């Protein structure tokens, strides 16, 4: 399995990146929900909640895959 400059597999790095962005987005979307609610835009607030839930599920899936990778020698230094 190829590794980049980090010493971790490209797949592990990619999963970590997607997980980070999903968690960061989920954090940011909380503010978007509040902004929409404060503007009286319930339908838009609900849309942001849906996006936040999707990112939460995405981050959880990444976590599950990272756990699987960590049990192998393919993940990188942390799995050794």
C-alpha positions as CSV (number, residue, x, y, z in Angstrom):
1,X,0.0,0.0,0.0
2,X,1.5,3.3,-1.0
3,X,2.5,5.9,1.6
4,X,2.9,9.6,1.2
5,X,5.3,11.8,3.1
6,X,3.4,11.2,6.3
7,X,4.3,7.5,6.5
8,X,0.7,6.6,6.6
9,X,-1.0,4.8,3.7
10,X,-2.8,7.0,1.2
11,X,-6.0,5.3,2.1
12,X,-5.6,6.1,5.9
13,X,-4.7,9.7,5.1
14,X,-7.7,10.0,2.8
15,X,-10.0,8.6,5.5
16,X,-8.6,10.9,8.1
17,X,-9.0,13.9,5.8
18,X,-12.6,13.0,5.0
19,X,-13.3,12.5,8.7
20,X,-11.7,15.8,9.7
21,X,-13.7,17.7,7.1
22,X,-17.0,16.0,8.0
23,X,-16.4,16.8,11.7
24,X,-15.4,20.4,10.9
25,X,-18.4,20.9,8.7
26,X,-20.7,19.5,11.3
27,X,-19.3,22.0,13.8
28,X,-19.7,24.9,11.3
29,X,-23.2,23.8,10.3
30,X,-24.4,24.3,13.9
31,X,-23.9,28.0,13.3
32,X,-25.6,27.9,10.0
33,X,-28.7,26.3,11.7
34,X,-28.7,29.1,14.3
35,X,-28.4,31.7,11.5
36,X,-31.3,30.3,9.6
37,X,-33.4,30.0,12.7
38,X,-32.7,33.5,13.7
39,X,-33.7,34.6,10.2
40,X,-37.0,32.7,10.5
41,X,-36.0,30.3,7.7
42,X,-37.1,27.0,9.2
43,X,-36.9,25.0,6.0
44,X,-33.3,26.1,5.5
45,X,-32.4,25.3,9.1
46,X,-33.8,21.8,8.6
47,X,-31.7,21.5,5.4
48,X,-28.6,22.4,7.4
49,X,-29.5,19.9,10.1
50,X,-29.8,17.2,7.4
51,X,-26.4,18.1,6.1
52,X,-25.0,18.0,9.6
53,X,-26.5,14.5,10.2
54,X,-25.0,13.3,6.9
55,X,-21.6,14.5,7.9
56,X,-21.9,12.9,11.3
57,X,-22.7,9.6,9.6
58,X,-19.8,10.1,7.2
59,X,-17.4,10.8,10.0
60,X,-18.6,7.7,11.9
61,X,-18.0,5.5,8.8
62,X,-14.5,6.9,8.4
63,X,-13.9,6.0,12.0
64,X,-15.1,2.4,11.5
65,X,-12.8,2.1,8.4
66,X,-9.9,3.5,10.3
67,X,-10.4,1.0,13.1
68,X,-10.3,-1.8,10.5
69,X,-7.1,-0.4,9.0
70,X,-5.4,0.1,12.3
71,X,-5.8,-3.7,12.9
72,X,-3.5,-4.3,9.8
73,X,0.0,-3.4,9.0
74,X,-1.2,-1.3,6.1
75,X,-2.3,1.7,8.0
76,X,1.0,3.3,9.0
77,X,3.2,3.9,12.0
78,X,0.4,4.2,14.5
79,X,-0.7,0.6,13.7
80,X,2.8,-0.8,14.3
